[in-house]
Amino acid sequence: MNKPTISFEYFPPKNEKLAQTLWDSVPKLAAFDPSFMTVTYGAGGSTRDNTIDVATQMHEKTGIPIATHLTYINTPRKELYALADHLWEKGIKHIIALRGDMPKDLNWPLDPDADYFQYTSHFVAALKARQDFEISVGCYPEKHPDAPSLDKDIEALMKKIDAGADRAITQFFFDNNLYYDFLEACAKMDIKAPICPGLLPIHDFSSMLRFASTCQTTVPDWLVEKFDAVKDNEQDAKKLATELLIRQSEDLIKNGVNHLHFYTLNKCAITDEVCSALGYQAKAA
Ligand SMILES: Cc1cc2nc3c(=O)[nH]c(=O)nc-3n(C[C@H](O)[C@H](O)[C@H](O)COP(=O)(O)OP(=O)(O)OC[C@H]3O[C@@H](n4cnc5c(N)ncnc54)[C@H](O)[C@@H]3O)c2cc1C
């Protein structure tokens, strides 16, 4: 059985302490030789400059290909083109192209506007036309919260792939059957690009619950019960999170996935144990 390729997502740290955690984690996870690592953009108030700075440093420190996330909402096309050119010049040739979350003063769907992109598929096509970027996009096994139905959301995904996206990375999920059903629905729509599962290590169950509620990700009752049983013991909670993620990944591998994407939350604990347990060898520094 072929081992899937792997990738790791990070976010730009907001302070010195978080920067320490990030830069401790990056070399440890890079040692697993991921096919790429990504740096988020805009999520949690980080700035574009933080993202480019972290991405560039990560590339210099590890030599691993880096992708930066890039969101188009509220940013004029001209600015995005300049940014894309800058990324290309800096050697960042892979973009995770996204809409970004809706600001309170805008309504979805966006009106057509000559100065702004309306849909992610338009953004993907424009990036591809600008430079020969590798492009990944997001996708949502339980549908995006703004989508009227899963079918409509899969149509939107199809448009992003037709516009030139090389792969889609899923929102995190805990029930693999949701992912397998999603793959089947995408196959029916003749989507051929890889749909890579995005996996979330649970470092803090309460914050995960808040995040899952925003994303409308299902948290199964059995997961709530298991974490409830270890809520007073940090070590047991970490052990449980690690075991569950190993089990989830093993099932995905058994079912033939070609790539696993880990939302590291900048921490190497859990993700490194999971990768080791799955048989990935960390190279010596
Ligand atoms: C892997 C991953 C990484 C992420 N990283 C970040 C990040 O770094 N920073 C950040 O701010 N956010 C990030 N997000 C969150 C993302 O920006 C939000 O979920 C955003 O609301 C949707 O962006 P999108 O491009 O994935 O969705 P889209 O594909 O744009 O879909 C959004 C809505 O529009 C609809 N839609 C799309 N295209 C069409 C069309 N042509 N016609 C009709 N309807 C359409 C969809 O059905 C859906 O309802 C990430 C999400 C994922 C899955």
Ligand as a Chemical Component Dictionary entry (heavy atoms), coordinates in Angstrom:
data_LIG
# 
_chem_comp.id                   LIG 
_chem_comp.type                 NON-POLYMER 
_chem_comp.pdbx_formal_charge   0 
_chem_comp.three_letter_code    LIG 
# 
loop_
_chem_comp_atom.comp_id 
_chem_comp_atom.atom_id 
_chem_comp_atom.alt_atom_id 
_chem_comp_atom.type_symbol 
_chem_comp_atom.charge 
_chem_comp_atom.model_Cartn_x 
_chem_comp_atom.model_Cartn_y 
_chem_comp_atom.model_Cartn_z 
_chem_comp_atom.pdbx_ordinal 
LIG C1  C1  C 0 -8.331  24.472 3.334  1  
LIG C2  C2  C 0 -8.903  25.785 3.781  2  
LIG C3  C3  C 0 -8.054  26.842 4.112  3  
LIG C4  C4  C 0 -8.561  28.083 4.507  4  
LIG N1  N1  N 0 -7.686  29.108 4.794  5  
LIG C5  C5  C 0 -8.164  30.339 5.085  6  
LIG C6  C6  C 0 -7.273  31.461 5.297  7  
LIG O1  O1  O 0 -6.060  31.324 5.238  8  
LIG N2  N2  N 0 -7.823  32.659 5.561  9  
LIG C7  C7  C 0 -9.186  32.869 5.632  10 
LIG O2  O2  O 0 -9.618  33.992 5.857  11 
LIG N3  N3  N 0 -10.041 31.827 5.444  12 
LIG C8  C8  C 0 -9.565  30.577 5.163  13 
LIG N4  N4  N 0 -10.451 29.537 4.947  14 
LIG C9  C9  C 0 -11.883 29.780 5.086  15 
LIG C10 C10 C 0 -12.512 30.300 3.773  16 
LIG O3  O3  O 0 -11.956 31.534 3.390  17 
LIG C11 C11 C 0 -14.005 30.462 4.047  18 
LIG O4  O4  O 0 -14.602 29.213 4.276  19 
LIG C12 C12 C 0 -14.752 31.229 2.955  20 
LIG O5  O5  O 0 -16.022 31.584 3.518  21 
LIG C13 C13 C 0 -15.013 30.406 1.709  22 
LIG O6  O6  O 0 -13.951 30.429 0.850  23 
LIG P1  P1  P 0 -13.825 29.378 -0.373 24 
LIG O7  O7  O 0 -13.016 30.033 -1.438 25 
LIG O8  O8  O 0 -13.377 28.056 0.116  26 
LIG O9  O9  O 0 -15.329 29.163 -0.796 27 
LIG P2  P2  P 0 -16.074 29.444 -2.172 28 
LIG O10 O10 O 0 -15.773 28.364 -3.115 29 
LIG O11 O11 O 0 -15.869 30.818 -2.608 30 
LIG O12 O12 O 0 -17.567 29.249 -1.679 31 
LIG C14 C14 C 0 -18.187 30.203 -0.827 32 
LIG C15 C15 C 0 -19.665 30.198 -1.165 33 
LIG O13 O13 O 0 -19.852 30.640 -2.515 34 
LIG C16 C16 C 0 -20.537 29.670 -3.284 35 
LIG N5  N5  N 0 -19.961 29.781 -4.637 36 
LIG C17 C17 C 0 -18.661 29.684 -4.970 37 
LIG N6  N6  N 0 -18.507 29.850 -6.291 38 
LIG C18 C18 C 0 -19.757 30.043 -6.801 39 
LIG C19 C19 C 0 -20.265 30.289 -8.110 40 
LIG N7  N7  N 0 -19.436 30.373 -9.164 41 
LIG N8  N8  N 0 -21.608 30.451 -8.257 42 
LIG C20 C20 C 0 -22.433 30.386 -7.185 43 
LIG N9  N9  N 0 -21.997 30.169 -5.907 44 
LIG C21 C21 C 0 -20.670 29.999 -5.730 45 
LIG C22 C22 C 0 -20.259 28.360 -2.587 46 
LIG O14 O14 O 0 -21.241 27.384 -2.839 47 
LIG C23 C23 C 0 -20.269 28.803 -1.128 48 
LIG O15 O15 O 0 -21.573 28.926 -0.652 49 
LIG C24 C24 C 0 -9.969  28.269 4.583  50 
LIG C25 C25 C 0 -10.831 27.202 4.283  51 
LIG C26 C26 C 0 -10.320 25.972 3.890  52 
LIG C27 C27 C 0 -11.255 24.824 3.584  53 
# 
loop_
_chem_comp_bond.comp_id 
_chem_comp_bond.atom_id_1 
_chem_comp_bond.atom_id_2 
_chem_comp_bond.value_order 
_chem_comp_bond.pdbx_ordinal 
LIG C1  C2  SING 1  
LIG C2  C3  SING 2  
LIG C2  C26 DOUB 3  
LIG C3  C4  DOUB 4  
LIG C4  N1  SING 5  
LIG C4  C24 SING 6  
LIG N1  C5  DOUB 7  
LIG C5  C6  SING 8  
LIG C5  C8  SING 9  
LIG C6  O1  DOUB 10 
LIG C6  N2  SING 11 
LIG N2  C7  SING 12 
LIG C7  O2  DOUB 13 
LIG C7  N3  SING 14 
LIG N3  C8  DOUB 15 
LIG C8  N4  SING 16 
LIG N4  C9  SING 17 
LIG N4  C24 SING 18 
LIG C9  C10 SING 19 
LIG C10 O3  SING 20 
LIG C10 C11 SING 21 
LIG C11 O4  SING 22 
LIG C11 C12 SING 23 
LIG C12 O5  SING 24 
LIG C12 C13 SING 25 
LIG C13 O6  SING 26 
LIG O6  P1  SING 27 
LIG P1  O7  DOUB 28 
LIG P1  O8  SING 29 
LIG P1  O9  SING 30 
LIG O9  P2  SING 31 
LIG P2  O10 DOUB 32 
LIG P2  O11 SING 33 
LIG P2  O12 SING 34 
LIG O12 C14 SING 35 
LIG C14 C15 SING 36 
LIG C15 O13 SING 37 
LIG C15 C23 SING 38 
LIG O13 C16 SING 39 
LIG C16 N5  SING 40 
LIG C16 C22 SING 41 
LIG N5  C17 SING 42 
LIG N5  C21 SING 43 
LIG C17 N6  DOUB 44 
LIG N6  C18 SING 45 
LIG C18 C19 SING 46 
LIG C18 C21 DOUB 47 
LIG C19 N7  SING 48 
LIG C19 N8  DOUB 49 
LIG N8  C20 SING 50 
LIG C20 N9  DOUB 51 
LIG N9  C21 SING 52 
LIG C22 O14 SING 53 
LIG C22 C23 SING 54 
LIG C23 O15 SING 55 
LIG C24 C25 DOUB 56 
LIG C25 C26 SING 57 
LIG C26 C27 SING 58 
# 
